[in-house]
Amino acid sequence: MNKSALSIDDQLALLKSRGITVHNESKAKEILGDIGYYRLGFYLFPFERTYPELNHRTHEYKEGTNFEDAVRLYYFDFELRNILIKYISRIEVNFKTSLTYEGSIAYKPDSLWFVNPLYIQPAFIVAFDKIVYTNSFKKNPTIKRHHRKYPEDRYAPAWKTIELMTLGETVKLYSSLIDHNLKQTICEKFAIKYVEVFENYIEIVRILRNNCAHANVLFDFRPFKRIKRGPADLKNQEEYMNLYGSIKVVGYLLKQVSINREFEMMREIQLILDKYNSYPEIAHILEKCSGLPRNIINLNKPFSTTSPNLLTRIKKLRKLFTKKFGFYSKKN
């Protein structure tokens, strides 16, 4: 293959020759110069006649396809990425805090437990200097100050080191813990019964977070691993491998950190869904490719900050008082 680069004028002419309607050519040229022809192609793909075929594409577009719809789909992705990355960071910080605290308490005499072969799988330790504690990592001001003050230390203690690790490195450290009971303690903080389900969920969050951080395509997101059956309330088989199912996983973990933040995230997503679902073609693509329904939350329903578990306990207490004393009523 030996293709030549196209000027923006030629790019626009090619799109028009393939059946795309362009209502404002000067604006379209501005967008091609901003977003780029190749990147915009991912958002034009669902409008192709042969979609979702990858191997025998004709690059011809369905009748009625307009340039503006592809741009709208791009901006839906842009807005959704900004929402998700904001709330995923809450999960990331909470996960790091839980791992650091529980590990440091369990192995209190050893502040470097994260590289101790008594507690951590050898593969993680062997790769630690190459993957985590690199020369670049040691240039971080916090780490640099530590080694200036304690030059004999090979590593900074867990609460400094883990704080500066990436989410992927932190997930790997958790997976490398030898003590299953310690893993269990951490996953139960997120109200998940089985370690393998928590590992799957936090890996889904990692993949989605990286996708958002690197501005990758989001509307047709597919996790590398199938989401495991668990408490995130996935309703059908498609949700175990699509964007909506992944958002449900983020929402479930976020709810364990803060029920208020989970509601805020869903509300913000609903607002952009309302915005872009007003365009029929976009609504169809989001439902088909993302699995996103038109409504993921009822914005008119009163929001309670009381946790579901507490509500269940309150209902049980109401029944108990009614049965035993006969004076409890809804008015009370």
N, C-alpha and C positions, 0 to 999 in steps of 0.2 A: 504494500500500500504506500502510495506517494501522493498525498493530497497537498494542495497549496492553501495557504491562509487566504481568507476572504476579507475584504474591506467591509466596514459596517454597511455601506450602500449595497454591496453584493450580498451580504448576509440577509438583508431585508428583502432584496429582490428574490432570493432563493426561497425564503419562507412564503412569499406571495405566490410564487410559481407552483408551490406545493399545496395551495388551497387555503392559505390563511388570510383572513381579512384584517387589514390594518386601517384603523379609523384616523389615527393621527401619526403620520410618518415621522415628523420631527421629534415627537415624544418617544416613538418606538426606537429611533436611532439613539436618543439619549439613554434609554433603558438598556439597549444592547451594549453601549459603552460603559454602563455601570455594572449590570449583572453579568454580562458576557453571553455570547451566543451558545457556547457549550453548556454552561450552567442552566440557561433558560430552556435548553433542550429537554432536561429532565421534567420540566413542568409542561412542556408541549407534548411529551410522550403519550399521556392518557388521551389526547385528542386525535391520535393517529388512527387511521382506519384499521390497521393490523394490531393495535394494542390488545393484549400485553405481549405479543410475539416479539422476541428479541433477535432471532436468527434469520428471519426472512422479512425484515421490515421494508416497506415501500417508501416510508417517510412522506406519504400522502395523508392529508388531514381530512377529517370528517367534514361534511358540508355544514357550513355555519360556524366553523371554528374561527374565533377572532383572537388576535394577539393579546388583547386586554385580559381575557380570561386566564391565559397562562401566567400573566403578570400577577393577577389576583391570587392565583394558587401559590405563587412564589411568596407573596406577602403574607398569606395565611401561615405558611411555614415559618417565615421570619418572626411573626408575632407569637406563634406557639412555642418556638424555640426559646424566646426570651422569657416566657412564662415558666416553662419547664425547668430551665437552668436555674432560675431563681429559687424554686421550691426544692429541687433536687439537692441544692447546696445545704438546705436544712437537714435533709436525711444524711448527707455526707458528714456534716459536723457532728451530728448526734451519734452516728455509727462509730466515728473515730474516737469520740469521747467515751463511749461505752466500752470499746475494745481496749483503749488505753487504761481506763479505770479498772475494769475487771481483771485484765492481765496483770496490772501493777499490784493490785491487792492480792491476787492469787499467788504471785511470785514476789512478794514484798521485799525480800532481801536482795533481789537481783533487778536493778533498774535497766539492765540490758537483756531482759528475758526474751525479747523479740529475735535475738540471735543465739539463744541458748539451745543446744541440741537436745537437752532434756525436755524442752517444752515445744520446740518448733521442728517441723520436718526439715531434713538436711538440704533438700533441693532449694528451699527458700534462702537458707543461710549461705549456701555456696554462691548463689547469684546475687546476694545482697549488695556487695561492693560495686558490682557492674551495673545493676539495675536501679538500686536506690541510693546508696551512699557514694555517689559519684563525685568527681572533682567539682562539678557544677553544683551539686547538692551542698557540698561543704563550703561553697562560697556564700550561701545564704547567711545574712547577718546574724541570725540567732545561733546557727551552728558554728559560725566563725568565732563569735564571742565566746561560746562554750569552750572550744578547743584552745583559744588564747588563754582562757582562765585555767583550764584543766588540760594541759598539753599531753599528759600521760594517758588520757582517755582515748580509746579507739573510736568510740561512738558516743554521741550525746544520749542521755537517758530517754526512756520510752516516751515520756510526755512531751519532749521536744521533737524527737525524731518522727514519731507517728503523726504528730500535728502537721508536719511538712511533707509527708508522703502523699502521693496522688491517691485518688479513690481506688484506682486499679491495683496499686501496690498494697493498699490497706485491705482490700478484698482478698488479695493473695495471702497476706499475713493471716487473716482470719481462717482461710481455708487450710493453712499450714499448721494451725494449732493441733497439737497431739491430743490434748485433753478434751474429749468429747463433752464432758460435763461443763467445761468452761464455754465451749461453743454454744451449748444448750442455754446457759445462763444469759448469754448475749442475745441469742435469737428470741428468747422469751421476753426480753425487753421490748421487742417489736410485736409481741402477742402472736408469735408463730411457734407452733408446737414442734415441728420437725426441722432439724438442722439443714437437711438437704433442700427443703423448700426455701428456707431463709437464704441459703447460698445461691439458689437459683434467682430469687427475687432481687437480691442485692447486685447480682451480676447483670440482670436486666436493667436495673437502674444505672449501672456503670456504662453499659453499652449505649443506652439512650442519652446519658449525660455527655459522653464523648461525641455522639452524633450531633447533639445540639452545640457543643463547644466548638466543633470544627465546621459548623454551618453546612452540614450534610443535608441531603433531601430527607424530609420528615414525613410527608403525607402518605408515602407508601413504605414506611419503616417496617422492617422485618427483623426481629431479634435473631442473633446467631443460634440461640438455643430456644427450644420450645419452652414456654412458661409452664411451670409445674402446677398441678392442681393444688390449691391452697385456699387461704381465707380471703383472697382479693375479689371473690365473687365474679369470676368470669362465667359468662352465660352460654357460650357456644364454642365449637371447635375453632372457628376463625379467630376468636379473641386470644387464643393461646399462641398466635403467631402474627398479630398485627399491632398497629399503633394504639388502638383503643384499649386492648388488653394490657399493653405495657403502661399506659397512663393509669389504668386501674391499679396496677402493682405500685406505681409511684404514689398514688392516692392513699392506698392502704398503709404503706410504710409511713407516709407523711402524717396520717391520722394518729399514729402511735406516738409521733413526736409532738404534734399539736393538732387537735381537732379543728381549731380555728383556722390554721394555715391550710389544712386539707380543703375546708369549705371555700376559702379564698381562692385557692388554685382552681377548683372546679368552677367557681363563679367566673373567674377571668377567662377560662377556656370557653365557657358557655357564651360569654359576651362576644368573643371572636367568631364562634360558630354562628351566632345570630347574624353577625355582620356579613360573613361570607356565604352562608346558606341562602341569603337573599338572591344569589345568582344561581339559577337552576343547574347549570353545568358544573359549577363548583360543588354544590350540594351533592350531586350525583357521584362525583369523583371521591369526595370525602367519605361518603357512605360505602362506596364500592372498594376503594383502595385502603382507607384507614380504618373502616369499621365504625366510624364515628356516627352515632345517631344525631338527629337534629337537636335533641335535648338530653344532656347528661346530668342536668340538675334543674330542679324547679326553683327559679329565682323568686317566685312569689310565695313560696312556702317558708313560714317562720323558721329561723335557724336556732337550734339549741346547742349551747356549749357543753351540755351534759353528755358525758361519754355513753355509748350504747350499753356497756357493761353496768354502769351505774343506774341507767334507766331500768334495766332488767331487775336489778336488786331492789329498786324502789317499788316496782310492780309486785314483786314477791312479798315485800314487807306490807304493802297495802292489803294484799289478800290475807296475810297472817293476822294483821290487826282486825280486819273485818270479821274473820272467822272466830278469833279469840274474844274480842271485846264488843263486836257488833256496832261500833260507832264510827268507823272510818267511811267517808264518802268522797266522791270526786270534788265536792265543794270544799272539803277541807284541804 
